[in-house]
C-alpha cells in the first residue's frame, strides 16, 4: 500500500457516535483534507454533496441522534489510477432507541491530490463502488 492508501486507512475504525472517538476522527480528517474537500453521500441519503469537514460534522451529529454506535470498518483498500483509493468494508451501528445492531456494507472512493484528500464518494454497494472507480 502506498502513501495514498496509508493516508486514507487512518480514517477508519472510529465510532462516529461516540463524542471522544468522533472528535479524534474529525481531528484526523481535518489534518488530511484539502480546503475544498467535499463528501458525496450515497444515493439512499439523497446523493447530497457536503462541503468541507464542517458539512460532514453536521451530518454525523444528526446520525448520532439515532445511533449510539456507528462505525465504518475497512476490509479492503486499493489504490486506483493516479489519485484514487477504493475502500470496501462494513458498517456497524447500534440504534439508540432499541439497542438493535444494524449491519451493512459500504464502498468509498477517495480522491487524493498532493498528499491531501479532496473528495470522498460513498456507495452502499461494494460492486457499485468498484464499478464507479473503474476497478
C-alpha positions as CSV (number, residue, x, y, z in Angstrom):
1,X,0.0,0.0,0.0
2,X,1.4,3.4,-1.0
3,X,1.2,6.8,0.7
4,X,-2.4,7.4,-0.6
5,X,-3.7,4.2,1.0
6,X,-1.8,4.8,4.2
7,X,-3.4,8.3,4.4
8,X,-6.9,7.0,3.8
9,X,-6.6,4.0,6.2
10,X,-6.3,6.5,9.1
11,X,-10.0,7.4,8.6
12,X,-11.5,4.1,9.6
13,X,-12.3,2.3,12.8
14,X,-13.7,5.4,14.7
15,X,-17.0,5.2,16.5
16,X,-18.7,8.3,14.9
17,X,-21.5,8.2,17.5
18,X,-19.1,8.4,20.4
19,X,-18.1,12.0,21.3
20,X,-14.5,11.4,22.1
21,X,-13.9,9.0,19.3
22,X,-15.7,11.3,16.9
23,X,-13.6,14.3,17.9
24,X,-10.4,12.2,17.3
25,X,-11.8,11.2,13.9
26,X,-12.5,14.8,12.9
27,X,-9.2,16.0,14.1
28,X,-7.6,13.3,11.9
29,X,-9.8,14.2,9.0
30,X,-9.0,18.0,9.3
31,X,-5.3,17.2,9.1
32,X,-5.6,15.2,5.9
33,X,-8.1,17.0,3.7
34,X,-7.8,20.0,1.3
35,X,-9.6,23.3,1.9
36,X,-12.1,22.4,-0.9
37,X,-12.8,18.9,0.4
38,X,-16.3,17.5,-0.3
39,X,-18.2,14.4,0.5
40,X,-20.8,12.9,-1.8
41,X,-23.3,10.9,0.2
42,X,-24.6,7.5,-1.0
43,X,-27.8,7.5,-3.1
44,X,-30.2,6.4,-0.3
45,X,-29.1,9.5,1.6
46,X,-30.1,11.7,-1.3
47,X,-26.7,11.9,-3.0
48,X,-26.1,15.2,-1.3
49,X,-22.7,16.8,-1.5
50,X,-21.4,18.1,1.8
51,X,-18.8,20.9,1.8
52,X,-15.7,20.6,4.0
53,X,-15.2,18.9,7.3
54,X,-17.9,21.1,8.8
55,X,-20.6,19.7,6.5
56,X,-19.6,16.2,7.4
57,X,-19.6,17.1,11.1
58,X,-23.2,18.4,10.9
59,X,-24.2,15.2,9.1
60,X,-22.6,13.0,11.7
61,X,-24.2,15.0,14.6
62,X,-27.6,14.2,13.0
63,X,-26.6,10.5,12.8
64,X,-25.7,10.5,16.5
65,X,-29.3,11.3,17.4
66,X,-30.4,7.9,16.1
67,X,-27.4,5.8,16.8
68,X,-25.3,5.2,19.9
69,X,-22.6,3.4,17.9
70,X,-21.7,4.0,14.2
71,X,-18.6,2.6,12.8
72,X,-17.0,2.0,9.3
73,X,-14.6,-0.9,9.3
74,X,-12.4,-1.1,6.2
75,X,-11.8,-4.6,4.9
76,X,-10.0,-3.7,1.7
77,X,-8.1,-0.7,0.4
78,X,-7.0,-0.5,-3.2
79,X,-5.1,2.3,-4.9
80,X,-6.6,3.0,-8.3
81,X,-5.1,5.1,-11.1
82,X,-3.1,8.2,-10.2
83,X,-5.2,9.7,-7.4
84,X,-7.9,7.4,-6.1
85,X,-8.3,4.9,-3.2
86,X,-11.2,2.4,-3.1
87,X,-12.2,1.3,0.3
88,X,-14.6,-1.6,0.8
89,X,-15.9,-2.5,4.2
90,X,-18.7,-2.9,6.6
91,X,-20.8,-0.6,8.6
92,X,-21.8,-1.5,12.2
93,X,-24.3,0.6,14.0
94,X,-26.5,0.3,17.1
95,X,-29.8,2.1,17.2
96,X,-30.1,4.5,20.2
97,X,-33.8,3.8,20.9
98,X,-33.9,0.0,20.7
99,X,-30.2,-1.1,21.0
100,X,-30.7,-3.2,17.9
101,X,-27.5,-3.8,16.0
102,X,-27.5,-2.9,12.3
103,X,-25.1,-4.1,9.7
104,X,-24.4,-3.1,6.1
105,X,-21.7,-2.8,3.5
106,X,-20.1,0.3,2.0
107,X,-17.8,1.3,-0.7
108,X,-15.9,4.7,-0.5
109,X,-13.9,6.2,-3.4
110,X,-11.4,8.8,-2.1
111,X,-9.6,11.2,-4.4
112,X,-6.1,12.3,-3.1
113,X,-4.1,15.1,-4.6
114,X,-0.8,16.5,-3.4
115,X,-1.0,14.3,-0.3
116,X,-4.5,15.5,0.8
117,X,-7.9,14.0,0.3
118,X,-10.1,16.3,-1.9
119,X,-13.2,14.2,-2.1
120,X,-14.9,11.1,-0.9
121,X,-17.8,9.4,-2.7
122,X,-20.0,7.0,-0.7
123,X,-21.8,3.9,-2.1
124,X,-23.9,1.4,-0.1
125,X,-23.0,-1.4,-2.5
126,X,-19.4,-2.6,-2.9
127,X,-19.9,-3.6,-6.6
128,X,-21.3,-0.2,-7.4
129,X,-18.3,1.5,-5.8
130,X,-15.9,-0.8,-7.7
131,X,-17.7,0.0,-11.0
132,X,-17.7,3.7,-10.3
133,X,-14.0,3.6,-9.5
134,X,-13.3,1.6,-12.7
135,X,-11.7,-1.2,-10.6
